[in-house]
């Protein structure tokens, strides 16, 4: 941490108060994949029954 007059400059790690393990990108990727698969299954199972 550095002080320049009334300003305080901190590094990114100090501002976060910890590290970022990058788990969020895996959770987002897996949930996106599962939601797409779920929507495809609904479309395949329910879609044909809605035909006239």
mmCIF entry with sequence, helices, sheets and N, C-alpha, C, O atoms, coordinates in Angstrom:
data_MODEL
# 
_entry.id   MODEL 
# 
_entity.id                         1 
_entity.type                       polymer 
_entity.pdbx_number_of_molecules   1 
# 
_entity_poly.entity_id                      1 
_entity_poly.type                           'polypeptide(L)' 
_entity_poly.nstd_linkage                   no 
_entity_poly.nstd_monomer                   no 
_entity_poly.pdbx_seq_one_letter_code       
;(UNK)(UNK)(UNK)(UNK)(UNK)(UNK)(UNK)(UNK)(UNK)(UNK)(UNK)(UNK)(UNK)(UNK)(UNK)(UNK)
(UNK)(UNK)(UNK)(UNK)(UNK)(UNK)(UNK)(UNK)(UNK)(UNK)(UNK)(UNK)(UNK)(UNK)(UNK)(UNK)
(UNK)(UNK)(UNK)(UNK)(UNK)(UNK)(UNK)(UNK)(UNK)(UNK)(UNK)(UNK)(UNK)(UNK)(UNK)(UNK)
(UNK)(UNK)(UNK)(UNK)
;
_entity_poly.pdbx_seq_one_letter_code_can   XXXXXXXXXXXXXXXXXXXXXXXXXXXXXXXXXXXXXXXXXXXXXXXXXXXX 
_entity_poly.pdbx_strand_id                 A 
# 
loop_
_entity_poly_seq.entity_id 
_entity_poly_seq.num 
_entity_poly_seq.mon_id 
_entity_poly_seq.hetero 
1 1  UNK n 
1 2  UNK n 
1 3  UNK n 
1 4  UNK n 
1 5  UNK n 
1 6  UNK n 
1 7  UNK n 
1 8  UNK n 
1 9  UNK n 
1 10 UNK n 
1 11 UNK n 
1 12 UNK n 
1 13 UNK n 
1 14 UNK n 
1 15 UNK n 
1 16 UNK n 
1 17 UNK n 
1 18 UNK n 
1 19 UNK n 
1 20 UNK n 
1 21 UNK n 
1 22 UNK n 
1 23 UNK n 
1 24 UNK n 
1 25 UNK n 
1 26 UNK n 
1 27 UNK n 
1 28 UNK n 
1 29 UNK n 
1 30 UNK n 
1 31 UNK n 
1 32 UNK n 
1 33 UNK n 
1 34 UNK n 
1 35 UNK n 
1 36 UNK n 
1 37 UNK n 
1 38 UNK n 
1 39 UNK n 
1 40 UNK n 
1 41 UNK n 
1 42 UNK n 
1 43 UNK n 
1 44 UNK n 
1 45 UNK n 
1 46 UNK n 
1 47 UNK n 
1 48 UNK n 
1 49 UNK n 
1 50 UNK n 
1 51 UNK n 
1 52 UNK n 
# 
_struct_asym.id          A 
_struct_asym.entity_id   1 
# 
loop_
_struct_conf.conf_type_id 
_struct_conf.id 
_struct_conf.pdbx_PDB_helix_id 
_struct_conf.beg_label_comp_id 
_struct_conf.beg_label_asym_id 
_struct_conf.beg_label_seq_id 
_struct_conf.pdbx_beg_PDB_ins_code 
_struct_conf.end_label_comp_id 
_struct_conf.end_label_asym_id 
_struct_conf.end_label_seq_id 
_struct_conf.pdbx_end_PDB_ins_code 
_struct_conf.beg_auth_comp_id 
_struct_conf.beg_auth_asym_id 
_struct_conf.beg_auth_seq_id 
_struct_conf.end_auth_comp_id 
_struct_conf.end_auth_asym_id 
_struct_conf.end_auth_seq_id 
_struct_conf.pdbx_PDB_helix_class 
_struct_conf.details 
_struct_conf.pdbx_PDB_helix_length 
HELX_P HELX_P1 AA1 UNK A 12 ? UNK A 16 ? UNK A 12 UNK A 16 1 ? 5  
HELX_P HELX_P2 AA2 UNK A 23 ? UNK A 47 ? UNK A 23 UNK A 47 1 ? 25 
HELX_P HELX_P3 AA3 UNK A 48 ? UNK A 50 ? UNK A 48 UNK A 50 5 ? 3  
# 
_struct_conf_type.id          HELX_P 
_struct_conf_type.criteria    ? 
_struct_conf_type.reference   ? 
# 
_struct_sheet.id               AA1 
_struct_sheet.type             ? 
_struct_sheet.number_strands   2 
_struct_sheet.details          ? 
# 
_struct_sheet_order.sheet_id     AA1 
_struct_sheet_order.range_id_1   1 
_struct_sheet_order.range_id_2   2 
_struct_sheet_order.offset       ? 
_struct_sheet_order.sense        anti-parallel 
# 
loop_
_struct_sheet_range.sheet_id 
_struct_sheet_range.id 
_struct_sheet_range.beg_label_comp_id 
_struct_sheet_range.beg_label_asym_id 
_struct_sheet_range.beg_label_seq_id 
_struct_sheet_range.pdbx_beg_PDB_ins_code 
_struct_sheet_range.end_label_comp_id 
_struct_sheet_range.end_label_asym_id 
_struct_sheet_range.end_label_seq_id 
_struct_sheet_range.pdbx_end_PDB_ins_code 
_struct_sheet_range.beg_auth_comp_id 
_struct_sheet_range.beg_auth_asym_id 
_struct_sheet_range.beg_auth_seq_id 
_struct_sheet_range.end_auth_comp_id 
_struct_sheet_range.end_auth_asym_id 
_struct_sheet_range.end_auth_seq_id 
AA1 1 UNK A 2 ? UNK A 4 ? UNK A 2 UNK A 4 
AA1 2 UNK A 7 ? UNK A 9 ? UNK A 7 UNK A 9 
# 
loop_
_atom_site.group_PDB 
_atom_site.id 
_atom_site.type_symbol 
_atom_site.label_atom_id 
_atom_site.label_alt_id 
_atom_site.label_comp_id 
_atom_site.label_asym_id 
_atom_site.label_entity_id 
_atom_site.label_seq_id 
_atom_site.pdbx_PDB_ins_code 
_atom_site.Cartn_x 
_atom_site.Cartn_y 
_atom_site.Cartn_z 
_atom_site.occupancy 
_atom_site.B_iso_or_equiv 
_atom_site.pdbx_formal_charge 
_atom_site.auth_seq_id 
_atom_site.auth_comp_id 
_atom_site.auth_asym_id 
_atom_site.auth_atom_id 
_atom_site.pdbx_PDB_model_num 
ATOM 1   N N  . UNK A 1 1  ? 0.839   -1.153  0.000   1.00 0.00 ? 1  UNK A N  1 
ATOM 2   C CA . UNK A 1 1  ? 0.000   0.000   0.000   1.00 0.00 ? 1  UNK A CA 1 
ATOM 3   C C  . UNK A 1 1  ? 0.896   1.231   0.000   1.00 0.00 ? 1  UNK A C  1 
ATOM 4   O O  . UNK A 1 1  ? 1.863   1.316   0.756   1.00 0.00 ? 1  UNK A O  1 
ATOM 5   N N  . UNK A 1 2  ? 0.558   2.170   -0.853  1.00 0.00 ? 2  UNK A N  1 
ATOM 6   C CA . UNK A 1 2  ? 1.323   3.407   -0.944  1.00 0.00 ? 2  UNK A CA 1 
ATOM 7   C C  . UNK A 1 2  ? 0.406   4.592   -0.669  1.00 0.00 ? 2  UNK A C  1 
ATOM 8   O O  . UNK A 1 2  ? -0.773  4.583   -1.024  1.00 0.00 ? 2  UNK A O  1 
ATOM 9   N N  . UNK A 1 3  ? 0.965   5.595   -0.037  1.00 0.00 ? 3  UNK A N  1 
ATOM 10  C CA . UNK A 1 3  ? 0.192   6.814   0.211   1.00 0.00 ? 3  UNK A CA 1 
ATOM 11  C C  . UNK A 1 3  ? 0.838   7.978   -0.520  1.00 0.00 ? 3  UNK A C  1 
ATOM 12  O O  . UNK A 1 3  ? 2.047   8.198   -0.436  1.00 0.00 ? 3  UNK A O  1 
ATOM 13  N N  . UNK A 1 4  ? 0.016   8.709   -1.230  1.00 0.00 ? 4  UNK A N  1 
ATOM 14  C CA . UNK A 1 4  ? 0.443   9.920   -1.916  1.00 0.00 ? 4  UNK A CA 1 
ATOM 15  C C  . UNK A 1 4  ? -0.477  11.046  -1.455  1.00 0.00 ? 4  UNK A C  1 
ATOM 16  O O  . UNK A 1 4  ? -1.546  11.260  -2.027  1.00 0.00 ? 4  UNK A O  1 
ATOM 17  N N  . UNK A 1 5  ? -0.062  11.746  -0.440  1.00 0.00 ? 5  UNK A N  1 
ATOM 18  C CA . UNK A 1 5  ? -0.911  12.786  0.131   1.00 0.00 ? 5  UNK A CA 1 
ATOM 19  C C  . UNK A 1 5  ? -2.116  12.158  0.810   1.00 0.00 ? 5  UNK A C  1 
ATOM 20  O O  . UNK A 1 5  ? -1.963  11.360  1.735   1.00 0.00 ? 5  UNK A O  1 
ATOM 21  N N  . UNK A 1 6  ? -3.307  12.511  0.362   1.00 0.00 ? 6  UNK A N  1 
ATOM 22  C CA . UNK A 1 6  ? -4.531  11.934  0.927   1.00 0.00 ? 6  UNK A CA 1 
ATOM 23  C C  . UNK A 1 6  ? -4.965  10.670  0.184   1.00 0.00 ? 6  UNK A C  1 
ATOM 24  O O  . UNK A 1 6  ? -5.881  9.981   0.633   1.00 0.00 ? 6  UNK A O  1 
ATOM 25  N N  . UNK A 1 7  ? -4.332  10.357  -0.931  1.00 0.00 ? 7  UNK A N  1 
ATOM 26  C CA . UNK A 1 7  ? -4.694  9.183   -1.724  1.00 0.00 ? 7  UNK A CA 1 
ATOM 27  C C  . UNK A 1 7  ? -3.964  7.946   -1.220  1.00 0.00 ? 7  UNK A C  1 
ATOM 28  O O  . UNK A 1 7  ? -2.802  8.014   -0.818  1.00 0.00 ? 7  UNK A O  1 
ATOM 29  N N  . UNK A 1 8  ? -4.663  6.816   -1.247  1.00 0.00 ? 8  UNK A N  1 
ATOM 30  C CA . UNK A 1 8  ? -4.069  5.540   -0.886  1.00 0.00 ? 8  UNK A CA 1 
ATOM 31  C C  . UNK A 1 8  ? -4.157  4.619   -2.092  1.00 0.00 ? 8  UNK A C  1 
ATOM 32  O O  . UNK A 1 8  ? -5.248  4.390   -2.616  1.00 0.00 ? 8  UNK A O  1 
ATOM 33  N N  . UNK A 1 9  ? -3.037  4.091   -2.535  1.00 0.00 ? 9  UNK A N  1 
ATOM 34  C CA . UNK A 1 9  ? -2.989  3.183   -3.674  1.00 0.00 ? 9  UNK A CA 1 
ATOM 35  C C  . UNK A 1 9  ? -2.723  1.772   -3.162  1.00 0.00 ? 9  UNK A C  1 
ATOM 36  O O  . UNK A 1 9  ? -1.748  1.531   -2.450  1.00 0.00 ? 9  UNK A O  1 
ATOM 37  N N  . UNK A 1 10 ? -3.604  0.843   -3.534  1.00 0.00 ? 10 UNK A N  1 
ATOM 38  C CA . UNK A 1 10 ? -3.439  -0.556  -3.131  1.00 0.00 ? 10 UNK A CA 1 
ATOM 39  C C  . UNK A 1 10 ? -3.363  -1.417  -4.385  1.00 0.00 ? 10 UNK A C  1 
ATOM 40  O O  . UNK A 1 10 ? -3.875  -1.046  -5.442  1.00 0.00 ? 10 UNK A O  1 
ATOM 41  N N  . UNK A 1 11 ? -2.716  -2.574  -4.251  1.00 0.00 ? 11 UNK A N  1 
ATOM 42  C CA . UNK A 1 11 ? -2.641  -3.505  -5.370  1.00 0.00 ? 11 UNK A CA 1 
ATOM 43  C C  . UNK A 1 11 ? -3.969  -4.241  -5.507  1.00 0.00 ? 11 UNK A C  1 
ATOM 44  O O  . UNK A 1 11 ? -4.831  -4.153  -4.633  1.00 0.00 ? 11 UNK A O  1 
ATOM 45  N N  . UNK A 1 12 ? -4.124  -4.964  -6.605  1.00 0.00 ? 12 UNK A N  1 
ATOM 46  C CA . UNK A 1 12 ? -5.353  -5.714  -6.851  1.00 0.00 ? 12 UNK A CA 1 
ATOM 47  C C  . UNK A 1 12 ? -5.574  -6.766  -5.778  1.00 0.00 ? 12 UNK A C  1 
ATOM 48  O O  . UNK A 1 12 ? -6.693  -6.920  -5.289  1.00 0.00 ? 12 UNK A O  1 
ATOM 49  N N  . UNK A 1 13 ? -4.540  -7.486  -5.408  1.00 0.00 ? 13 UNK A N  1 
ATOM 50  C CA . UNK A 1 13 ? -4.663  -8.523  -4.381  1.00 0.00 ? 13 UNK A CA 1 
ATOM 51  C C  . UNK A 1 13 ? -5.069  -7.930  -3.033  1.00 0.00 ? 13 UNK A C  1 
ATOM 52  O O  . UNK A 1 13 ? -5.877  -8.517  -2.313  1.00 0.00 ? 13 UNK A O  1 
ATOM 53  N N  . UNK A 1 14 ? -4.520  -6.785  -2.696  1.00 0.00 ? 14 UNK A N  1 
ATOM 54  C CA . UNK A 1 14 ? -4.883  -6.148  -1.430  1.00 0.00 ? 14 UNK A CA 1 
ATOM 55  C C  . UNK A 1 14 ? -6.332  -5.660  -1.455  1.00 0.00 ? 14 UNK A C  1 
ATOM 56  O O  . UNK A 1 14 ? -7.027  -5.738  -0.441  1.00 0.00 ? 14 UNK A O  1 
ATOM 57  N N  . UNK A 1 15 ? -6.784  -5.166  -2.584  1.00 0.00 ? 15 UNK A N  1 
ATOM 58  C CA . UNK A 1 15 ? -8.157  -4.675  -2.685  1.00 0.00 ? 15 UNK A CA 1 
ATOM 59  C C  . UNK A 1 15 ? -9.155  -5.817  -2.598  1.00 0.00 ? 15 UNK A C  1 
ATOM 60  O O  . UNK A 1 15 ? -10.236 -5.647  -2.034  1.00 0.00 ? 15 UNK A O  1 
ATOM 61  N N  . UNK A 1 16 ? -8.815  -6.976  -3.145  1.00 0.00 ? 16 UNK A N  1 
ATOM 62  C CA . UNK A 1 16 ? -9.701  -8.138  -3.095  1.00 0.00 ? 16 UNK A CA 1 
ATOM 63  C C  . UNK A 1 16 ? -9.635  -8.851  -1.756  1.00 0.00 ? 16 UNK A C  1 
ATOM 64  O O  . UNK A 1 16 ? -10.557 -9.585  -1.401  1.00 0.00 ? 16 UNK A O  1 
ATOM 65  N N  . UNK A 1 17 ? -8.597  -8.654  -1.036  1.00 0.00 ? 17 UNK A N  1 
ATOM 66  C CA . UNK A 1 17 ? -8.360  -9.327  0.250   1.00 0.00 ? 17 UNK A CA 1 
ATOM 67  C C  . UNK A 1 17 ? -8.239  -10.830 0.060   1.00 0.00 ? 17 UNK A C  1 
ATOM 68  O O  . UNK A 1 17 ? -8.678  -11.598 0.915   1.00 0.00 ? 17 UNK A O  1 
ATOM 69  N N  . UNK A 1 18 ? -7.650  -11.259 -1.047  1.00 0.00 ? 18 UNK A N  1 
ATOM 70  C CA . UNK A 1 18 ? -7.450  -12.684 -1.271  1.00 0.00 ? 18 UNK A CA 1 
ATOM 71  C C  . UNK A 1 18 ? -7.163  -12.957 -2.734  1.00 0.00 ? 18 UNK A C  1 
ATOM 72  O O  . UNK A 1 18 ? -6.938  -12.040 -3.523  1.00 0.00 ? 18 UNK A O  1 
ATOM 73  N N  . UNK A 1 19 ? -7.177  -14.222 -3.076  1.00 0.00 ? 19 UNK A N  1 
ATOM 74  C CA . UNK A 1 19 ? -6.897  -14.610 -4.454  1.00 0.00 ? 19 UNK A CA 1 
ATOM 75  C C  . UNK A 1 19 ? -8.185  -15.076 -5.125  1.00 0.00 ? 19 UNK A C  1 
ATOM 76  O O  . UNK A 1 19 ? -9.175  -15.365 -4.454  1.00 0.00 ? 19 UNK A O  1 
ATOM 77  N N  . UNK A 1 20 ? -8.161  -15.146 -6.439  1.00 0.00 ? 20 UNK A N  1 
ATOM 78  C CA . UNK A 1 20 ? -9.314  -15.627 -7.199  1.00 0.00 ? 20 UNK A CA 1 
ATOM 79  C C  . UNK A 1 20 ? -8.944  -16.960 -7.841  1.00 0.00 ? 20 UNK A C  1 
ATOM 80  O O  . UNK A 1 20 ? -8.033  -17.006 -8.668  1.00 0.00 ? 20 UNK A O  1 
ATOM 81  N N  . UNK A 1 21 ? -9.628  -18.046 -7.480  1.00 0.00 ? 21 UNK A N  1 
ATOM 82  C CA . UNK A 1 21 ? -9.252  -19.372 -7.981  1.00 0.00 ? 21 UNK A CA 1 
ATOM 83  C C  . UNK A 1 21 ? -9.815  -19.719 -9.355  1.00 0.00 ? 21 UNK A C  1 
ATOM 84  O O  . UNK A 1 21 ? -9.558  -20.823 -9.835  1.00 0.00 ? 21 UNK A O  1 
ATOM 85  N N  . UNK A 1 22 ? -10.555 -18.855 -10.004 1.00 0.00 ? 22 UNK A N  1 
ATOM 86  C CA . UNK A 1 22 ? -11.097 -19.078 -11.354 1.00 0.00 ? 22 UNK A CA 1 
ATOM 87  C C  . UNK A 1 22 ? -12.091 -20.230 -11.409 1.00 0.00 ? 22 UNK A C  1 
ATOM 88  O O  . UNK A 1 22 ? -12.239 -20.851 -12.461 1.00 0.00 ? 22 UNK A O  1 
ATOM 89  N N  . UNK A 1 23 ? -12.768 -20.531 -10.324 1.00 0.00 ? 23 UNK A N  1 
ATOM 90  C CA . UNK A 1 23 ? -13.780 -21.587 -10.319 1.00 0.00 ? 23 UNK A CA 1 
ATOM 91  C C  . UNK A 1 23 ? -15.052 -21.104 -10.994 1.00 0.00 ? 23 UNK A C  1 
ATOM 92  O O  . UNK A 1 23 ? -15.801 -21.910 -11.546 1.00 0.00 ? 23 UNK A O  1 
ATOM 93  N N  . UNK A 1 24 ? -15.305 -19.816 -10.961 1.00 0.00 ? 24 UNK A N  1 
ATOM 94  C CA . UNK A 1 24 ? -16.545 -19.267 -11.505 1.00 0.00 ? 24 UNK A CA 1 
ATOM 95  C C  . UNK A 1 24 ? -16.699 -19.593 -12.981 1.00 0.00 ? 24 UNK A C  1 
ATOM 96  O O  . UNK A 1 24 ? -17.806 -19.882 -13.434 1.00 0.00 ? 24 UNK A O  1 
ATOM 97  N N  . UNK A 1 25 ? -15.611 -19.553 -13.739 1.00 0.00 ? 25 UNK A N  1 
ATOM 98  C CA . UNK A 1 25 ? -15.727 -19.840 -15.171 1.00 0.00 ? 25 UNK A CA 1 
ATOM 99  C C  . UNK A 1 25 ? -16.143 -21.284 -15.417 1.00 0.00 ? 25 UNK A C  1 
ATOM 100 O O  . UNK A 1 25 ? -16.851 -21.557 -16.387 1.00 0.00 ? 25 UNK A O  1 
ATOM 101 N N  . UNK A 1 26 ? -15.721 -22.219 -14.561 1.00 0.00 ? 26 UNK A N  1 
ATOM 102 C CA . UNK A 1 26 ? -16.148 -23.609 -14.719 1.00 0.00 ? 26 UNK A CA 1 
ATOM 103 C C  . UNK A 1 26 ? -17.618 -23.765 -14.364 1.00 0.00 ? 26 UNK A C  1 
ATOM 104 O O  . UNK A 1 26 ? -18.344 -24.483 -15.052 1.00 0.00 ? 26 UNK A O  1 
ATOM 105 N N  . UNK A 1 27 ? -18.067 -23.110 -13.308 1.00 0.00 ? 27 UNK A N  1 
ATOM 106 C CA . UNK A 1 27 ? -19.474 -23.184 -12.910 1.00 0.00 ? 27 UNK A CA 1 
ATOM 107 C C  . UNK A 1 27 ? -20.350 -22.594 -14.010 1.00 0.00 ? 27 UNK A C  1 
ATOM 108 O O  . UNK A 1 27 ? -21.381 -23.176 -14.348 1.00 0.00 ? 27 UNK A O  1 
ATOM 109 N N  . UNK A 1 28 ? -19.965 -21.458 -14.573 1.00 0.00 ? 28 UNK A N  1 
ATOM 110 C CA . UNK A 1 28 ? -20.742 -20.847 -15.645 1.00 0.00 ? 28 UNK A CA 1 
ATOM 111 C C  . UNK A 1 28 ? -20.766 -21.718 -16.891 1.00 0.00 ? 28 UNK A C  1 
ATOM 112 O O  . UNK A 1 28 ? -21.809 -21.860 -17.529 1.00 0.00 ? 28 UNK A O  1 
ATOM 113 N N  . UNK A 1 29 ? -19.630 -22.299 -17.243 1.00 0.00 ? 29 UNK A N  1 
ATOM 114 C CA . UNK A 1 29 ? -19.577 -23.159 -18.422 1.00 0.00 ? 29 UNK A CA 1 
ATOM 115 C C  . UNK A 1 29 ? -20.429 -24.402 -18.275 1.00 0.00 ? 29 UNK A C  1 
ATOM 116 O O  . UNK A 1 29 ? -21.153 -24.770 -19.200 1.00 0.00 ? 29 UNK A O  1 
ATOM 117 N N  . UNK A 1 30 ? -20.353 -25.056 -17.121 1.00 0.00 ? 30 UNK A N  1 
ATOM 118 C CA . UNK A 1 30 ? -21.139 -26.268 -16.877 1.00 0.00 ? 30 UNK A CA 1 
ATOM 119 C C  . UNK A 1 30 ? -22.624 -25.939 -16.843 1.00 0.00 ? 30 UNK A C  1 
ATOM 120 O O  . UNK A 1 30 ? -23.429 -26.672 -17.417 1.00 0.00 ? 30 UNK A O  1 
ATOM 121 N N  . UNK A 1 31 ? -23.002 -24.848 -16.180 1.00 0.00 ? 31 UNK A N  1 
ATOM 122 C CA . UNK A 1 31 ? -24.426 -24.496 -16.106 1.00 0.00 ? 31 UNK A CA 1 
ATOM 123 C C  . UNK A 1 31 ? -24.969 -24.089 -17.470 1.00 0.00 ? 31 UNK A C  1 
ATOM 124 O O  . UNK A 1 31 ? -26.124 -24.379 -17.782 1.00 0.00 ? 31 UNK A O  1 
ATOM 125 N N  . UNK A 1 32 ? -24.153 -23.421 -18.290 1.00 0.00 ? 32 UNK A N  1 
ATOM 126 C CA . UNK A 1 32 ? -24.591 -23.083 -19.646 1.00 0.00 ? 32 UNK A CA 1 
ATOM 127 C C  . UNK A 1 32 ? -24.819 -24.348 -20.463 1.00 0.00 ? 32 UNK A C  1 
ATOM 128 O O  . UNK A 1 32 ? -25.826 -24.465 -21.161 1.00 0.00 ? 32 UNK A O  1 
ATOM 129 N N  . UNK A 1 33 ? -23.892 -25.290 -20.378 1.00 0.00 ? 33 UNK A N  1 
ATOM 130 C CA . UNK A 1 33 ? -24.030 -26.556 -21.101 1.00 0.00 ? 33 UNK A CA 1 
ATOM 131 C C  . UNK A 1 33 ? -25.279 -27.316 -20.658 1.00 0.00 ? 33 UNK A C  1 
ATOM 132 O O  . UNK A 1 33 ? -26.033 -27.811 -21.496 1.00 0.00 ? 33 UNK A O  1 
ATOM 133 N N  . UNK A 1 34 ? -25.502 -27.410 -19.349 1.00 0.00 ? 34 UNK A N  1 
ATOM 134 C CA . UNK A 1 34 ? -26.667 -28.131 -18.840 1.00 0.00 ? 34 UNK A CA 1 
ATOM 135 C C  . UNK A 1 34 ? -27.982 -27.451 -19.221 1.00 0.00 ? 34 UNK A C  1 
ATOM 136 O O  . UNK A 1 34 ? -28.971 -28.127 -19.501 1.00 0.00 ? 34 UNK A O  1 
ATOM 137 N N  . UNK A 1 35 ? -27.997 -26.136 -19.233 1.00 0.00 ? 35 UNK A N  1 
ATOM 138 C CA . UNK A 1 35 ? -29.226 -25.438 -19.615 1.00 0.00 ? 35 UNK A CA 1 
ATOM 139 C C  . UNK A 1 35 ? -29.530 -25.634 -21.097 1.00 0.00 ? 35 UNK A C  1 
ATOM 140 O O  . UNK A 1 35 ? -30.693 -25.779 -21.473 1.00 0.00 ? 35 UNK A O  1 
ATOM 141 N N  . UNK A 1 36 ? -28.502 -25.640 -21.941 1.00 0.00 ? 36 UNK A N  1 
ATOM 142 C CA . UNK A 1 36 ? -28.720 -25.883 -23.366 1.00 0.00 ? 36 UNK A CA 1 
ATOM 143 C C  . UNK A 1 36 ? -29.225 -27.299 -23.597 1.00 0.00 ? 36 UNK A C  1 
ATOM 144 O O  . UNK A 1 36 ? -30.152 -27.502 -24.381 1.00 0.00 ? 36 UNK A O  1 
ATOM 145 N N  . UNK A 1 37 ? -28.632 -28.276 -22.928 1.00 0.00 ? 37 UNK A N  1 
ATOM 146 C CA . UNK A 1 37 ? -29.083 -29.668 -23.053 1.00 0.00 ? 37 UNK A CA 1 
ATOM 147 C C  . UNK A 1 37 ? -30.527 -29.801 -22.565 1.00 0.00 ? 37 UNK A C  1 
ATOM 148 O O  . UNK A 1 37 ? -31.329 -30.494 -23.190 1.00 0.00 ? 37 UNK A O  1 
ATOM 149 N N  . UNK A 1 38 ? -30.856 -29.149 -21.468 1.00 0.00 ? 38 UNK A N  1 
ATOM 150 C CA . UNK A 1 38 ? -32.226 -29.198 -20.950 1.00 0.00 ? 38 UNK A CA 1 
ATOM 151 C C  . UNK A 1 38 ? -33.232 -28.598 -21.915 1.00 0.00 ? 38 UNK A C  1 
ATOM 152 O O  . UNK A 1 38 ? -34.308 -29.159 -22.122 1.00 0.00 ? 38 UNK A O  1 
ATOM 153 N N  . UNK A 1 39 ? -32.891 -27.465 -22.505 1.00 0.00 ? 39 UNK A N  1 
ATOM 154 C CA . UNK A 1 39 ? -33.797 -26.846 -23.474 1.00 0.00 ? 39 UNK A CA 1 
ATOM 155 C C  . UNK A 1 39 ? -33.963 -27.706 -24.727 1.00 0.00 ? 39 UNK A C  1 
ATOM 156 O O  . UNK A 1 39 ? -35.057 -27.782 -25.285 1.00 0.00 ? 39 UNK A O  1 
ATOM 157 N N  . UNK A 1 40 ? -32.891 -28.348 -25.167 1.00 0.00 ? 40 UNK A N  1 
ATOM 158 C CA . UNK A 1 40 ? -32.995 -29.246 -26.328 1.00 0.00 ? 40 UNK A CA 1 
ATOM 159 C C  . UNK A 1 40 ? -33.895 -30.429 -25.998 1.00 0.00 ? 40 UNK A C  1 
ATOM 160 O O  . UNK A 1 40 ? -34.709 -30.831 -26.829 1.00 0.00 ? 40 UNK A O  1 
ATOM 161 N N  . UNK A 1 41 ? -33.762 -30.994 -24.799 1.00 0.00 ? 41 UNK A N  1 
ATOM 162 C CA . UNK A 1 41 ? -34.623 -32.112 -24.406 1.00 0.00 ? 41 UNK A CA 1 
ATOM 163 C C  . UNK A 1 41 ? -36.089 -31.698 -24.342 1.00 0.00 ? 41 UNK A C  1 
ATOM 164 O O  . UNK A 1 41 ? -36.961 -32.435 -24.801 1.00 0.00 ? 41 UNK A O  1 
ATOM 165 N N  . UNK A 1 42 ? -36.361 -30.544 -23.787 1.00 0.00 ? 42 UNK A N  1 
ATOM 166 C CA . UNK A 1 42 ? -37.745 -30.057 -23.732 1.00 0.00 ? 42 UNK A CA 1 
ATOM 167 C C  . UNK A 1 42 ? -38.275 -29.842 -25.139 1.00 0.00 ? 42 UNK A C  1 
ATOM 168 O O  . UNK A 1 42 ? -39.419 -30.192 -25.429 1.00 0.00 ? 42 UNK A O  1 
ATOM 169 N N  . UNK A 1 43 ? -37.468 -29.279 -26.004 1.00 0.00 ? 43 UNK A N  1 
ATOM 170 C CA . UNK A 1 43 ? -37.892 -29.031 -27.381 1.00 0.00 ? 43 UNK A CA 1 
ATOM 171 C C  . UNK A 1 43 ? -38.184 -30.345 -28.113 1.00 0.00 ? 43 UNK A C  1 
ATOM 172 O O  . UNK A 1 43 ? -39.148 -30.431 -28.874 1.00 0.00 ? 43 UNK A O  1 
ATOM 173 N N  . UNK A 1 44 ? -37.355 -31.364 -27.883 1.00 0.00 ? 44 UNK A N  1 
ATOM 174 C CA . UNK A 1 44 ? -37.561 -32.652 -28.548 1.00 0.00 ? 44 UNK A CA 1 
ATOM 175 C C  . UNK A 1 44 ? -38.745 -33.423 -27.978 1.00 0.00 ? 44 UNK A C  1 
ATOM 176 O O  . UNK A 1 44 ? -39.452 -34.098 -28.727 1.00 0.00 ? 44 UNK A O  1 
ATOM 177 N N  . UNK A 1 45 ? -38.975 -33.341 -26.684 1.00 0.00 ? 45 UNK A N  1 
ATOM 178 C CA . UNK A 1 45 ? -40.044 -34.112 -26.050 1.00 0.00 ? 45 UNK A CA 1 
ATOM 179 C C  . UNK A 1 45 ? -41.403 -33.427 -26.119 1.00 0.00 ? 45 UNK A C  1 
ATOM 180 O O  . UNK A 1 45 ? -42.420 -34.100 -26.287 1.00 0.00 ? 45 UNK A O  1 
ATOM 181 N N  . UNK A 1 46 ? -41.440 -32.130 -25.994 1.00 0.00 ? 46 UNK A N  1 
ATOM 182 C CA . UNK A 1 46 ? -42.706 -31.408 -25.958 1.00 0.00 ? 46 UNK A CA 1 
ATOM 183 C C  . UNK A 1 46 ? -43.063 -30.836 -27.324 1.00 0.00 ? 46 UNK A C  1 
ATOM 184 O O  . UNK A 1 46 ? -44.242 -30.730 -27.659 1.00 0.00 ? 46 UNK A O  1 
ATOM 185 N N  . UNK A 1 47 ? -42.079 -30.474 -28.100 1.00 0.00 ? 47 UNK A N  1 
ATOM 186 C CA . UNK A 1 47 ? -42.315 -29.858 -29.409 1.00 0.00 ? 47 UNK A CA 1 
ATOM 187 C C  . UNK A 1 47 ? -43.165 -30.684 -30.351 1.00 0.00 ? 47 UNK A C  1 
ATOM 188 O O  . UNK A 1 47 ? -44.127 -30.153 -30.905 1.00 0.00 ? 47 UNK A O  1 
ATOM 189 N N  . UNK A 1 48 ? -42.861 -31.954 -30.563 1.00 0.00 ? 48 UNK A N  1 
ATOM 190 C CA . UNK A 1 48 ? -43.650 -32.752 -31.496 1.00 0.00 ? 48 UNK A CA 1 
ATOM 191 C C  . UNK A 1 48 ? -45.104 -32.941 -31.048 1.00 0.00 ? 48 UNK A C  1 
ATOM 192 O O  . UNK A 1 48 ? -45.976 -33.114 -31.899 1.00 0.00 ? 48 UNK A O  1 
ATOM 193 N N  . UNK A 1 49 ? -45.386 -32.915 -29.772 1.00 0.00 ? 49 UNK A N  1 
ATOM 194 C CA . UNK A 1 49 ? -46.765 -33.106 -29.314 1.00 0.00 ? 49 UNK A CA 1 
ATOM 195 C C  . UNK A 1 49 ? -47.599 -31.849 -29.544 1.00 0.00 ? 49 UNK A C  1 
ATOM 196 O O  . UNK A 1 49 ? -48.825 -31.917 -29.452 1.00 0.00 ? 49 UNK A O  1 
ATOM 197 N N  . UNK A 1 50 ? -46.987 -30.714 -29.838 1.00 0.00 ? 50 UNK A N  1 
ATOM 198 C CA . UNK A 1 50 ? -47.699 -29.471 -30.069 1.00 0.00 ? 50 UNK A CA 1 
ATOM 199 C C  . UNK A 1 50 ? -48.090 -29.301 -31.544 1.00 0.00 ? 50 UNK A C  1 
ATOM 200 O O  . UNK A 1 50 ? -48.750 -28.320 -31.887 1.00 0.00 ? 50 UNK A O  1 
ATOM 201 N N  . UNK A 1 51 ? -47.698 -30.236 -32.423 1.00 0.00 ? 51 UNK A N  1 
ATOM 202 C CA . UNK A 1 51 ? -48.040 -30.135 -33.829 1.00 0.00 ? 51 UNK A CA 1 
ATOM 203 C C  . UNK A 1 51 ? -49.518 -30.378 -34.045 1.00 0.00 ? 51 UNK A C  1 
ATOM 204 O O  . UNK A 1 51 ? -50.110 -31.172 -33.315 1.00 0.00 ? 51 UNK A O  1 
ATOM 205 N N  . UNK A 1 52 ? -50.144 -29.725 -35.024 1.00 0.00 ? 52 UNK A N  1 
ATOM 206 C CA . UNK A 1 52 ? -51.590 -29.923 -35.277 1.00 0.00 ? 52 UNK A CA 1 
ATOM 207 C C  . UNK A 1 52 ? -51.903 -31.278 -35.841 1.00 0.00 ? 52 UNK A C  1 
ATOM 208 O O  . UNK A 1 52 ? -53.066 -31.584 -36.102 1.00 0.00 ? 52 UNK A O  1 
# 
